[in-house]
Amino acid sequence: MKTVMNLLLILAFILPLGASSQDIKPEDIASARKIRRAELNDPIRPEWHLTIAEGKAMPFDPNGAIFKDGVYHLWYIYQDEKKCNWQHLSSIDLFHWRWYAIDLKPNPGDPEHDIFSGNAFLAKDGNVVLAYHGLGTDGNCVAYSSDKELKDWIKPKTNPIAKPGWDPHMWVEGNTYYQISGGTPGAKHPNPPVLYMGDSYDQPMKKVGEFMTHNMPDVNDFEDISCPDFFKLGDKWVLLCISHSRGARYYIGTWDGKQFNPESHHRMNWPGGTIFAPETLLDDQGRRIMWAWVLDRKSGVSSGTMSMPRVLTLAPDKLSLIIEPPKEVQRLRVNKMEEQPFTVDGGQSVLLNTITGNMMEMDITIDPGQAKRFGVKLFSSKDGVEQTPVVIDRTKNLIQVDMQKSGINHPVYEEFAMVFASPDPKHNPVILTEDAPFSLEKGEKVHLRIFLDKSMLEVFANGRQCITQVIYPTLRDAVNVRVFTEDKPIRVESLKAWKLFPAMQW
């Protein structure tokens, strides 16, 4: 029975939209079996990250995240040979997911011919509303549902309700509905995001003006604001978004009901990085939880992978975010491994005896002493031909993922997430290391929580920085771990790890 269900699930991704069980042909089953075998034998396909099966289509941006009646709901864009649609997932623990039919799609008579990014929110009347960009309308549309499982959707005849428009984010405060319409990407000076207001979610909204009072000095002129997600955190407001050229980022500031006044800006993706199209929800525990699409344009087998969920809270300085893994990941832990405290001499590395693997969580605390450059080498073959160092550089105040030896096939990493939105669409410089800002206070120790999933690497550093990379290990023994320092000695005070049990089974 499980095998049959696996095949039917994969068939859902390779059959055309609207196909029924009567449309299933022997060649479809053969194709599903072929895909299933390829996925099981794929040495780099993630197994506990949310990873979406691929057939004749490409899944990408997460959208429409909302928590309702004890269930986490998430949609993602699924591009088949003809259309872009939203497909629905749900979970009760953030790691095991139920798939639904493709349930938000362009229908005959709709003004849009494709459905692009947007969000979900709870309206005053109790309906869940999905806001999305309706490609072909030059505007933003909505669909709403009173169905408990969020399967049935109604689109008002007034669509598009905001025009002109791009990636929307909608919410309600008091009796007023608000919508941010993102700035169109790909221009040297993209249009800034604009604000719409209205008395209803299913009626035309009035354009108020520019959403932000100003931009920040560390933002390039060519960056757009797309995939916006706007929410209150503590006594501040956060605008989570992307620029197509640079990937995920966020602003923190104040909101007066008519304009957002940004006070700080931070990246969540850096040149050579892979985090794109972030999406959040607020759950019943008061947690702001984020996912992002993990760009993987090189291997072609895991472009539908989402980042592990992250919990966002406001840092004490009120100008940055604390980023941490959710406690639910602990339910995947099996086979605890642990090393006793040890010292690594200057210029040396230590091969761990008990901790190995490519699907695991590591928790390590390091007293750096006077060391300036040190860290952990992951996905390492015993001869060191393949290795991915995670480096703390105290001179440059950064945490770095070094991809130069991540795979013997030498995959190419590039500066811009999407080169079409960069200053020179014909030129995308090669990047050898992904570098994120990270500094230590005097006497502060390094606490890393590191998550591996075959080709996925996510590192949480002291709760205030998170860096993600897709890598392509090839050698069978690229499962070893080394702790190293390039100059002065370091002391590993605590080091434990767990294997992580697969959550995504097809």
C-alpha positions, 0 to 999 in steps of 0.5 A: 500500500505504501508503495502505491501511495508513493507512486500516486504522490509522484504521479500528482506531480507529473500529470497535467493539471486537472488529470484524474485517476482515469487518465493514469496510463502504464507509461505514467506509472513507469515514469513515476517508478523511475522518478522514485528510484532516482530520488531514493538513489540520489546522494544529495537529495535532502531527507528531513528538509521540506523537499518537493517532488519534481517531474515536468515542473519546478516548485519554488517560492513558499507563500501563504503561510498561516496557522489555523486550528492547530495546523500549519498551512503553507503553499508554494508556487508550482510551475508546470509546462503551462501555468504557475499555481499554488500547491497546498501543504499542511503540518502539525509539527513543522517537519512532516507534511501532508500534500493537497491537490493543486488548489489555487490555480488560474481557471477559465474566466479568471483575469489572471493566467498565472498565480505569483507570490503573495501571502495569507491572513485571517480577515475580520469575518473569519475567512482566510484570504490569499493575496497574490499577483495575478500575472496578466492583470498588471495587478494583485488578486485575492481568493478567500475560504471559510472551509476548515481545511482550506481546500475550497476557494472563492475568487471575487469578480472584482479581481484584481483589487489593487492595480497596478501591482506586484508581489502583494502582502495584505493584512487587517488592522481594526476596520482597515485592510492594507496591502503592500505592492512590491516594486517590480524587479529588473530595472536599474531603479525599480519602482518602490513598494506602494501602499493600498488601503480599503474597507474590504478584502474583496473590493478595489483598494485605494492607492495611498502612496509609497510604503516606505519613507526612505531606503537604507544606505547599504541597499543597492540602487538596483534592488527591488522589494519583492515577496514582502512580509510585514509584521510586528515583532515586540514594539517594532515592525519588520519588513521581510523581503527579497531583492531578486539580485541579492536574495533574502533580507529584512528591515526593522523600523516603525509603522504609523498606519500610513508609512513604514520608517526603516531604522536598520537593514540586514541581509539573510543571504550573501553573495554565493548564497541560496536563501530566497523568497522568505515567508512567515506565520505567527503560531499559537505559541506566539512564535514568528516562524520563517521558511525560505526557498533554497536556490539550487540551480546547479544540480537540478534535483532539489530546487524545490527544497525549503530551508528548515523553519526558523524562529524570529525574535527581536534582538535586545538592540531592537535593530536586528533579529535573533534567529533560532531553530524551532524546538520541534527539530528535536523530535527528529533526533536519534543516536546521540553522539558526544565528544569529551572536551578537548583543545586544538593546538594552533595551526592544527585540526582534530578529526572527530572519532565519534561524530560523523554523518551527512544527516545530523545536528551538531551543537558545539561550544568553543572558547576561542582564546586568542585565535583569530580564524578557526572553525569546523570542517564538514562533509570532509573526506578523510584525505581532505580532498572534499571538505566544507569549512565553516570559519569564524574570522575574528579579524574580518568579523564574519562567519564564512562557508568555504565552498572551494573544496565542497565537491570534486566536480567544482560546482560554480557559485555566483554573486547574484541570486538572479542575474537578470536583476543585477547591474550587468545581466551578462556578468555574474562573478564567481564566488568562492566563499559565502561571508556573513557578518558575525562578531564576538564580544570580549570574552564571548564564546562561539556556540554553533548549531549546525544542521546537515542534510546531504546537500544542505548546510545551515549554521546558526551562530550564537542565535544572532546569525544564520548562514545557509548553503547548498553543497555537492559532496561526491566522495562516499567518505565525505561524512567526517568532521574536523575542528581546526584553528589556523593560528592560536589554540582553541578549546572545545568545551562541549560537542554533541550531535544527533542523527536526524531521522528522515521526515520527507518520504515519497 
